Amino acid sequence: MAVRRVTTDSWLENVGDSFKRDLLREEISPKTVRTYGIGIKNFFAFLRENGVDDLTYLNRDLLERWQDALRERVPPLAIGSRSLYSTAVRRLIGFAADRDIVDWKLERAVKGVRKRKKSKDEERQPIPPGDLELLKAYFGPRRARMSQIDLRDRAIFWTLYTTGVRVGEALQMPREGFQRCRVRQKGGSYIDILVPRTVVTYVNEYLQSRRDDLPWLWIALGNNTNAVRELADSGVREIWRRTCRLLGIEYFTTHQLRHTCATELRAAGVSEQGQADWLHHADTRTIHRYAKDAGGEMREHTLEIMEQLVRRGHVSIATELLARRSAPGGRPRYRD
């Protein structure tokens, strides 16, 4: 007869599940919860290797040895990942201490990982003007024989470039009502995304090419099972890599598109308050204490400016240069 394992609220599996549910009750984004889960999984694996299945046996020595193991790992773990793991475990200990599973003083044993501040040369800058012109020409008006992936890539480029939203926010946009939609931003608050008219046309052309009825606006196509799935941020990065290789330009990140959007707004004469409002900066609440945007007029004005930027991008001196750089036969066809 098999021996039934007796579990308690302090068993690692139970604590981990309860901690996850508690984070979700705090309205922490599911993505953040999944990210914390990576750190917790690593921590629990270390404890099990040292014969600990019950969190009540956690002590300072175990915590210090776990942190040393992260620091001495081969290949080395990135500082950002170590910082994330430490944050997740500190929150876990706080959660467990509130339930009298561990001593709250153990939270102090998990040290914060200090990140080296990047120099100005290391910081990601807006996309260089010459590269941006090539991108605008490449993702310009519809051409013959554009595949569904081509149409998607064009639509998501202009959406990110004109709205300035973060990739995690853009990937939440729904298929129905994407033109003006509300999504959750980093930190848990909600923002409204407005899409310029021409970009709406691009997105609709992409949607018309789809044969599925999935609710996601952005999808990935093709893999070993030829399945359609929701596009992930890693898939967006791969779009930029392929495009940059094709055009022969330096690789850029999605966050650089956000910087580029801010630069374009500034060059177009949009006020600082208008820029902060369009990009949903965290300090807009402070700005709005002094000047209210009556009826959303400021955002509507910025929306029209972005529409003009899209239209102006279509008349580009880079078009001829793009034709010389593109491979014979036009754009390459590929699967995600």
C-alpha distance (Angstrom), angle and dihedral (degrees) to the residues before:
residue distance angle dihedral
M1 . . .
A2 3.78 . .
V3 3.79 115.9 .
R4 3.78 111.9 -120.1
R5 3.78 112.2 -130.2
V6 3.80 113.2 -127.4
T7 3.79 112.2 -138.3
T8 3.77 131.1 -167.2
D9 3.78 135.6 -169.1
S10 3.80 88.7 -94.9
W11 3.82 96.5 58.3
L12 3.81 108.9 115.5
E13 3.81 94.2 -117.6
N14 3.81 92.2 51.0
V15 3.80 94.5 45.0
G16 3.80 90.5 48.7
D17 3.80 93.3 50.9
S18 3.81 92.9 45.8
F19 3.81 91.3 47.5
K20 3.80 91.0 52.2
R21 3.80 92.4 50.8
D22 3.81 90.3 47.7
L23 3.81 91.4 53.9
L24 3.79 91.0 50.9
R25 3.81 90.4 50.0
E26 3.81 87.6 56.4
E27 3.83 87.1 58.9
I28 3.80 91.5 -114.9
S29 3.79 107.8 161.4
P30 3.83 116.5 -95.4
K31 3.80 89.0 -123.6
T32 3.81 91.5 57.6
V33 3.80 90.1 46.9
R34 3.81 90.4 52.6
T35 3.80 90.3 48.0
Y36 3.81 91.8 50.9
G37 3.79 87.1 49.2
I38 3.81 90.2 64.1
G39 3.80 90.9 58.7
I40 3.80 93.2 43.9
K41 3.81 90.8 49.9
N42 3.80 90.6 53.4
F43 3.82 91.3 47.8
F44 3.81 94.0 48.8
A45 3.82 91.1 48.2
F46 3.82 89.0 54.8
L47 3.81 91.5 49.6
R48 3.80 92.6 50.0
E49 3.80 90.8 49.6
N50 3.79 85.9 57.5
G51 3.80 94.0 49.2
V52 3.80 97.6 -101.0
D53 3.82 118.2 134.1
D54 3.78 97.3 151.5
L55 3.81 121.0 65.1
T56 3.79 92.3 -145.3
Y57 3.83 86.6 76.8
L58 3.80 91.9 59.5
N59 3.82 113.5 124.0
R60 3.77 140.1 170.0
D61 3.80 93.7 -97.5
L62 3.81 92.0 58.1
L63 3.79 91.9 48.5
E64 3.79 92.9 49.5
R65 3.80 92.7 47.6
W66 3.80 90.7 49.1
Q67 3.80 91.1 53.3
D68 3.80 91.2 47.6
A69 3.80 89.7 50.8
L70 3.81 90.1 54.0
R71 3.80 91.8 49.3
E72 3.82 94.4 47.0
R73 3.79 96.5 41.7
V74 3.82 118.4 134.0
P75 2.97 115.6 -115.0
P76 3.81 87.8 32.6
L77 3.77 119.7 -112.0
A78 3.79 114.3 -122.2
I79 3.80 115.8 -104.7
G80 3.79 90.1 -120.3
S81 3.79 91.4 55.7
R82 3.80 92.2 47.7
S83 3.78 89.4 50.8
L84 3.80 90.4 50.5
Y85 3.82 92.8 49.1
S86 3.80 91.3 49.5
T87 3.81 92.4 49.7
A88 3.80 91.7 49.7
V89 3.82 93.2 49.6
R90 3.82 92.7 46.5
R91 3.79 89.3 54.3
L92 3.78 90.4 46.7
I93 3.82 91.6 52.8
G94 3.80 90.6 48.5
F95 3.80 89.3 51.0
A96 3.82 91.6 48.9
A97 3.81 93.1 45.4
D98 3.82 90.7 55.1
R99 3.82 86.6 58.3
D100 3.83 94.0 46.5
I101 3.81 92.6 -113.9
V102 3.84 95.7 120.9
D103 3.78 137.8 12.7
W104 3.80 110.8 -89.7
K105 3.83 89.4 -137.3
L106 3.82 88.9 72.4
E107 3.79 88.0 74.2
R108 3.81 87.6 72.9
A109 3.80 90.6 57.9
V110 3.81 91.3 67.8
K111 3.78 105.0 81.4
G112 3.77 123.8 -150.5
V113 3.80 113.6 -115.6
R114 3.78 111.9 -124.4
K115 3.76 114.2 -136.1
R116 3.77 120.1 -147.8
K117 3.76 109.5 -116.1
K118 3.77 111.1 -117.1
S119 3.77 119.1 -118.9
K120 3.79 119.7 -123.9
D121 3.79 89.6 -102.9
E122 3.82 90.8 55.5
E123 3.79 96.3 47.6
R124 3.77 117.8 99.9
Q125 3.80 109.5 -104.6
P126 3.80 130.5 -161.6
I127 3.80 114.0 -75.9
P128 3.84 108.8 -81.3
P129 3.84 111.2 -99.3
G130 3.80 94.0 -118.0
D131 3.81 92.7 51.0
L132 3.79 90.2 45.6
E133 3.80 91.2 54.5
L134 3.80 90.1 52.8
L135 3.79 91.4 49.2
K136 3.79 92.0 49.8
A137 3.78 90.9 50.3
Y138 3.80 92.7 46.5
F139 3.80 93.0 48.5
G140 3.80 92.1 41.6
P141 3.82 130.7 121.4
R142 3.77 119.0 -27.0
R143 3.78 116.3 -73.9
A144 3.77 132.6 -164.6
R145 3.81 118.6 -75.0
M146 3.80 97.4 13.3
S147 3.79 109.5 167.1
Q148 3.78 124.6 -140.7
I149 3.79 89.1 -99.9
D150 3.81 91.0 51.3
L151 3.80 89.9 52.2
R152 3.80 91.6 47.4
D153 3.80 93.6 48.9
R154 3.80 91.6 50.1
A155 3.80 91.9 47.7
I156 3.80 95.8 49.0
F157 3.82 92.8 45.1
W158 3.80 93.0 55.4
T159 3.81 92.1 40.7
L160 3.80 92.8 54.8
Y161 3.80 93.7 39.7
T162 3.81 96.1 50.9
T163 3.80 101.1 36.1
G164 3.81 96.5 40.4
V165 3.80 91.1 -146.7
R166 3.78 123.2 150.8
V167 3.78 117.4 -100.9
G168 3.81 92.4 -111.8
E169 3.79 89.1 55.9
A170 3.81 94.2 46.8
L171 3.80 91.8 51.2
Q172 3.81 89.5 58.3
M173 3.81 92.9 59.3
P174 3.82 110.3 119.8
R175 3.77 125.1 -128.1
E176 3.80 91.0 -126.7
G177 3.79 114.0 59.8
F178 3.80 97.0 4.4
Q179 3.81 90.6 145.6
R180 3.81 90.9 76.0
C181 3.76 112.5 10.3
R182 3.79 140.7 152.4
V183 3.79 121.1 -127.7
R184 3.76 136.7 171.8
Q185 3.78 117.2 -102.7
K186 3.77 133.3 -157.4
G187 3.79 107.6 -66.0
G188 3.80 96.1 33.9
S189 3.81 102.6 -86.9
Y190 3.80 122.4 120.2
I191 3.80 130.0 -116.9
D192 3.80 134.6 -169.1
I193 3.80 117.9 -125.3
L194 3.80 119.4 -152.2
V195 3.81 117.8 -165.3
P196 3.85 120.6 -154.9
R197 3.82 117.1 -116.0
T198 3.80 97.5 -110.3
V199 3.80 91.1 48.3
V200 3.80 88.8 50.4
T201 3.82 86.6 57.2
Y202 3.80 90.8 52.0
V203 3.80 91.9 49.8
N204 3.80 91.5 48.1
E205 3.81 91.1 52.0
Y206 3.78 88.4 52.9
L207 3.81 91.9 47.8
Q208 3.81 91.4 49.2
S209 3.81 88.8 58.5
R210 3.81 92.2 56.6
R211 3.80 122.6 95.3
D212 3.80 97.9 -169.7
D213 3.80 129.8 89.8
L214 3.80 96.6 -144.0
P215 3.83 116.0 141.8
W216 3.81 95.4 -131.7
L217 3.77 118.0 102.3
W218 3.80 94.8 -151.2
I219 3.80 119.5 45.9
A220 3.80 136.3 174.4
L221 3.77 120.1 -132.1
G222 3.77 131.8 -149.1
N223 3.77 133.5 7.2
N224 3.79 134.6 150.6
T225 3.81 90.1 -54.5
N226 3.82 94.4 37.5
A227 3.81 88.5 -124.8
V228 3.79 127.7 158.6
R229 3.79 112.5 -127.3
E230 3.77 140.7 167.1
L231 3.80 113.6 -77.7
A232 3.81 113.5 -111.0
D233 3.80 129.2 -155.0
S234 3.81 88.6 -105.6
G235 3.80 87.9 58.4
V236 3.80 90.5 53.3
R237 3.80 90.3 52.1
E238 3.80 89.2 52.0
I239 3.83 89.7 53.8
W240 3.80 89.8 57.3
R241 3.82 92.6 45.7
R242 3.78 92.8 53.6
T243 3.78 92.6 44.8
C244 3.80 93.3 49.0
R245 3.81 91.8 49.4
L246 3.78 90.3 50.8
L247 3.81 94.8 48.3
G248 3.79 95.5 38.7
I249 3.80 94.2 -124.8
E250 3.79 133.2 132.4
Y251 3.81 115.6 -82.3
F252 3.79 114.2 -101.3
T253 3.80 132.5 -166.1
T254 3.77 128.7 -128.9
H255 3.79 89.1 -112.8
Q256 3.79 88.6 59.2
L257 3.80 87.1 61.4
R258 3.81 86.8 58.4
H259 3.81 90.3 52.1
T260 3.79 89.3 46.7
C261 3.80 91.1 51.7
A262 3.81 90.1 53.2
T263 3.81 90.7 48.6
E264 3.80 91.6 51.1
L265 3.80 91.7 48.9
R266 3.79 91.0 51.1
A267 3.81 91.7 48.3
A268 3.82 89.7 49.7
G269 3.80 90.4 57.1
V270 3.80 98.9 -107.4
S271 3.80 110.5 158.7
E272 3.77 121.7 -112.2
Q273 3.78 89.3 -109.2
G274 3.80 89.7 51.4
Q275 3.81 91.6 49.5
A276 3.81 92.6 49.2
D277 3.79 91.1 47.6
W278 3.82 94.1 49.0
L279 3.81 93.6 46.7
H280 3.83 92.8 42.9
H281 3.79 94.1 -127.7
A282 3.78 114.6 -170.9
D283 3.82 91.9 -118.0
T284 3.80 95.7 59.3
R285 3.80 88.9 100.1
T286 3.77 89.4 62.6
I287 3.80 92.0 47.5
H288 3.80 92.1 48.4
R289 3.80 91.5 55.9
Y290 3.79 86.9 71.9
A291 3.80 101.9 34.2
K292 3.77 124.0 24.2
D293 3.81 122.3 -153.6
A294 3.78 100.1 -130.4
G295 3.78 110.4 -142.1
G296 3.80 93.8 -16.6
E297 3.82 92.0 -72.7
M298 3.80 92.7 143.8
R299 3.80 93.1 55.2
E300 3.79 91.4 46.9
H301 3.80 89.1 52.6
T302 3.80 91.5 50.1
L303 3.81 89.6 47.0
E304 3.82 89.6 57.2
I305 3.80 91.1 48.7
M306 3.81 90.4 53.3
E307 3.80 89.3 49.5
Q308 3.80 89.5 55.9
L309 3.82 90.5 48.5
V310 3.80 90.2 55.1
R311 3.80 92.8 49.4
R312 3.80 92.3 46.0
G313 3.80 89.8 51.6
H314 3.78 89.8 63.7
V315 3.78 93.1 65.6
S316 3.76 96.0 62.2
I317 3.78 132.8 159.3
A318 3.79 85.9 -146.3
T319 3.81 93.4 71.9
E320 3.82 94.0 87.1
L321 3.79 91.8 44.5
L322 3.81 89.3 49.0
A323 3.81 90.9 53.7
R324 3.79 89.9 54.6
R325 3.81 92.8 48.9
S326 3.81 97.7 45.4
A327 3.77 118.7 93.7
P328 3.81 118.5 -107.5
G329 3.78 112.5 -84.6
G330 3.78 95.0 36.2
R331 3.76 127.9 -97.2
P332 3.80 118.3 3.9
R333 3.77 117.8 -110.6
Y334 3.78 115.5 -130.8
R335 3.75 144.6 157.1
D336 3.78 126.3 -125.3
